[in-house]
């Protein structure tokens, strides 16, 4: 699956636009992570537990979006955007969306003359 935050995929042209696809996940804070984050806020620095939580959330939401696009027959998603929102105290949603499309290579690679 080709992914692009642009409105196109460089080196390809859009043959067919299918539909908007999205993926989301809602995660809550972990009490242990909150306690450590509170201590880290006092001395400053990166909150690595939250960085990891956000990365896991992004990956899960992206995979859900990709799965939906594949079910439609897409081979690319363009215009990808991320959004976050608070659902409840201590719980947030990470939402990713884009447009599922079918693309073709604009300039196919010429055969390598040195390969038999």
N, C-alpha and C positions, 0 to 999 in steps of 0.2 A: 504494500500500500504506500503510495507516494503521499507525503504530507507537506502542506505549504501554508504559511500564514499570509502569503500573497494571494491575489485573486486569480492566479494562474500557477502552472508548474513550469519553471524555466526549461526550455528545450522541448516542450510538449504543447500540443494544442487541445483544447477541450472539444471533444466530439459530441458529448451529451451531458447535460446537467440533470442530475437525478432528483435530489431533494436535500433539505437541511438534515444533518445528523447531529446527534449530541450524545454526551456521556456525562454522568455525574456520580458523585459519591458524597455521602454525608459522614463526617467523622466527628467523634467527640474527643475531648481532651482526656488524657490519662492522669489520674490523681498523682501518681508518682512523678510523671513528667511535669505536672503543674508545680509541684513542690520544688523540684530541681530548677525549673525555670524561674520561680520566684526568688530563689537564692542567687541565681545567675544575674537577675535584674539588679541586684544590689551591687555586684562587682563589675557588671558589664560583660559584653562578649556575645558570641553567637549562641543561640538556643538550639543546639544540635538536635535535640529530641524533636523539636517542632519542625526543623528543616527536613529531617527524615520523614516525619508524618506528612508534610506537604508533598514531598517527592513521591511517596507511596500513593497519595491521593491523586496526584497528577497522572501517574502511570495507570492507575485503575480507571480513572475517568477516560483517558485517551484510549485505552484498550476497549472499553465499552462503546465508544464512538466508532472506532475502527471496525468492530464486530458488526455494528448496524450498517455501516457502509458496505461491507463485504456481502451482507445478506441482500443488499439492493443490487449487487453486481458492479459496484464501483471499483476502480483501481487507483483512485486518488481522492483526497479531500483538500479543498482549497478554502482560503479565508478563515483559517482556524483562529479562534479567540478563546481566552479563558476568563472566567468570572468567579468570584467568591461571594458568599453571603452568609450571614448568621441565621441559623434556623431556630436555635434555642440557646439558652445560657450554656456555654461550654460545647456547643455543637455548630459546625460550619459545613456548608456545602461548597464543593469545588465543581464547577460546571464548565465543560468545554464543548464548543460547537463549531460547525463548519458546513461546507456544501459538498456533498458526495457527487463526484463526476467521473466520467470515463474520458481518459486522455490517450492520445497517441503521440509517439515521438515525431517531432517535426522533421528532423534530419537523421534518418537511420544511419548508424555507424557503417562505414564501408568495410568490406571484408579485409582482413589482414593478409597482405600478399605473401607474408613469410610463414604462414601456417598452412600446412597441407590440407 
